[in-house]
Amino acid sequence: MDNSEVVASHPVFGTVGPDAILLDAGEVAQILRVPRSWVYSHLKELPAIRLGRYVRFRRSAIERFLEQRVGACE
């Protein structure tokens, strides 16, 4: 991994890449500029990772989701 892919530094894991950090519904809502309730109501459409009662998202998967949706309304 080169320095352009380093997203954060972790005390135990060292430097981590973009897919190592999981986003919660609130963070995804900010990226998509929608209410958090929208994220929860569209979980079947979004690339979600379920951890028991928790739901997390990889940023790269959300970005791919957006790319696939470009032009969907045209």
Backbone bond lengths (Angstrom), bond angles and torsions (degrees), N, CA, C in turn:
res aa  C-N    CA-C-N  psi(-1)  N-CA   C-N-CA  omega(-1)  CA-C   N-CA-C  phi
1 M - - - 1.455 - - 1.518 108.15 -
2 D 1.333 117.69 126.77 1.458 119.32 176.77 1.530 109.80 -88.73
3 N 1.323 116.93 172.18 1.460 121.49 -174.40 1.522 113.55 -63.83
4 S 1.332 118.61 -22.52 1.459 120.02 -179.82 1.528 111.71 -70.58
5 E 1.340 117.09 -18.48 1.456 120.80 -179.37 1.522 113.00 -97.84
6 V 1.320 118.56 -4.67 1.454 121.47 -179.45 1.522 109.18 -75.06
7 V 1.332 115.19 125.65 1.454 120.34 -178.48 1.517 110.63 -102.62
8 A 1.320 116.41 -41.15 1.461 119.99 -175.92 1.513 109.83 -152.78
9 S 1.296 114.27 164.64 1.452 120.99 175.53 1.518 107.91 -113.73
10 H 1.323 116.51 130.28 1.459 122.25 -178.42 1.526 108.01 -115.24
11 P 1.340 118.51 137.80 1.461 120.19 -176.74 1.522 113.82 -63.11
12 V 1.311 119.16 -28.72 1.464 121.62 -179.01 1.523 111.58 -98.36
13 F 1.333 117.23 -43.75 1.454 121.87 -174.27 1.520 113.92 -91.12
14 G 1.321 118.32 -6.41 1.467 121.62 -177.69 1.513 110.38 78.02
15 T 1.331 116.43 -145.47 1.465 119.24 179.04 1.523 108.95 -79.51
16 V 1.296 115.92 141.45 1.460 120.81 -178.19 1.516 109.86 -123.33
17 G 1.318 115.53 149.64 1.450 122.04 -179.01 1.508 112.56 -85.39
18 P 1.323 116.76 -179.29 1.463 121.20 -174.86 1.527 114.23 -63.96
19 D 1.319 119.09 -28.70 1.465 120.23 -178.65 1.520 113.29 -89.10
20 A 1.310 117.88 -3.02 1.463 120.17 -178.87 1.519 112.06 -80.78
21 I 1.316 117.53 -21.08 1.460 121.62 -178.83 1.515 108.75 -99.82
22 L 1.336 115.52 123.78 1.455 120.86 179.05 1.526 110.00 -95.30
23 L 1.322 115.81 142.62 1.456 122.26 179.51 1.521 109.79 -98.96
24 D 1.323 116.70 149.14 1.461 120.01 173.54 1.529 108.89 -95.11
25 A 1.322 116.37 177.88 1.466 121.33 -175.37 1.527 112.09 -61.71
26 G 1.317 117.41 -35.91 1.460 120.69 179.11 1.515 112.10 -65.08
27 E 1.326 116.78 -40.52 1.463 120.72 178.91 1.528 111.23 -68.75
28 V 1.327 116.60 -39.11 1.470 120.14 176.93 1.529 109.96 -65.09
29 A 1.327 116.76 -39.79 1.464 120.63 178.06 1.526 110.72 -59.62
30 Q 1.329 117.03 -40.03 1.468 120.28 177.92 1.523 111.10 -64.74
31 I 1.324 116.81 -42.65 1.468 120.52 179.83 1.523 110.44 -62.86
32 L 1.343 116.43 -44.11 1.463 121.14 -177.51 1.530 112.88 -83.07
33 R 1.336 116.06 -11.21 1.472 122.54 -177.71 1.524 111.53 58.42
34 V 1.332 113.15 49.30 1.462 121.64 176.66 1.526 107.57 -132.27
35 P 1.330 117.87 164.44 1.469 119.25 175.37 1.534 111.05 -67.43
36 R 1.310 115.87 152.89 1.469 121.05 178.10 1.528 110.39 -58.73
37 S 1.320 117.62 -34.75 1.468 121.25 179.16 1.534 111.14 -61.86
38 W 1.347 117.16 -33.02 1.461 120.84 177.09 1.519 110.43 -63.48
39 V 1.329 116.41 -42.20 1.470 120.86 179.26 1.528 109.22 -59.01
40 Y 1.332 117.22 -47.91 1.460 120.46 -179.58 1.530 112.11 -64.75
41 S 1.311 117.45 -36.37 1.465 119.37 -178.51 1.531 112.68 -76.41
42 H 1.331 117.93 -12.91 1.462 122.03 179.49 1.531 112.81 -114.74
43 L 1.318 117.44 25.98 1.467 120.51 -177.82 1.524 113.08 -60.03
44 K 1.323 117.65 -31.31 1.473 119.52 -179.59 1.523 111.77 -69.89
45 E 1.321 117.31 -23.53 1.462 121.51 179.37 1.524 112.25 -90.83
46 L 1.322 117.10 -28.12 1.463 121.96 -175.37 1.527 111.11 -87.81
47 P 1.330 117.06 150.33 1.468 121.05 178.27 1.535 110.17 -78.01
48 A 1.309 116.09 87.19 1.465 121.63 -174.38 1.519 112.17 -102.86
49 I 1.315 114.91 152.10 1.467 122.98 172.88 1.517 105.93 -113.83
50 R 1.313 116.68 120.46 1.462 120.62 -179.46 1.524 109.97 -95.66
51 L 1.316 115.52 129.35 1.459 123.49 177.84 1.531 107.11 -123.67
52 G 1.323 115.90 80.91 1.456 119.42 -173.84 1.510 109.30 66.31
53 R 1.326 116.54 -123.13 1.467 119.37 179.05 1.523 112.76 -85.97
54 Y 1.322 116.91 -2.95 1.460 121.58 -179.16 1.517 110.24 -95.54
55 V 1.326 115.46 150.98 1.461 121.97 177.58 1.518 107.77 -126.49
56 R 1.313 116.65 131.86 1.463 122.35 178.91 1.517 109.16 -132.04
57 F 1.325 115.05 163.09 1.461 121.79 -175.63 1.520 109.63 -138.78
58 R 1.343 116.46 142.51 1.456 120.68 170.49 1.529 107.50 -85.24
59 R 1.318 116.18 135.16 1.471 119.70 -178.90 1.527 111.17 -59.43
60 S 1.326 117.11 -40.96 1.467 119.89 -179.00 1.528 111.32 -63.07
61 A 1.328 117.57 -34.99 1.465 121.04 178.68 1.528 110.43 -69.06
62 I 1.329 116.86 -37.96 1.462 120.57 176.84 1.531 109.90 -66.02
63 E 1.327 117.08 -40.58 1.466 120.34 178.28 1.526 111.01 -64.10
64 R 1.341 117.62 -39.78 1.472 120.60 176.08 1.525 110.62 -64.63
65 F 1.327 116.91 -40.20 1.466 121.59 177.11 1.528 109.57 -57.16
66 L 1.326 117.33 -45.18 1.463 120.99 179.29 1.521 111.67 -63.95
67 E 1.330 116.76 -42.66 1.460 120.76 -179.59 1.530 110.72 -61.40
68 Q 1.311 116.78 -39.05 1.469 120.61 -179.95 1.532 111.56 -69.05
69 R 1.327 116.66 -26.17 1.456 121.25 -177.28 1.536 112.69 -87.94
70 V 1.316 117.96 -11.24 1.464 120.76 -179.10 1.526 108.62 -60.48
71 G 1.319 115.42 127.22 1.463 120.66 179.54 1.503 114.48 83.38
72 A 1.337 118.73 3.93 1.455 121.17 -177.68 1.532 111.58 -66.33
73 C 1.328 116.92 -25.54 1.467 120.47 -177.73 1.516 113.10 -94.57
74 E 1.301 117.55 0.20 1.474 119.72 -176.84 1.502 111.28 -82.89
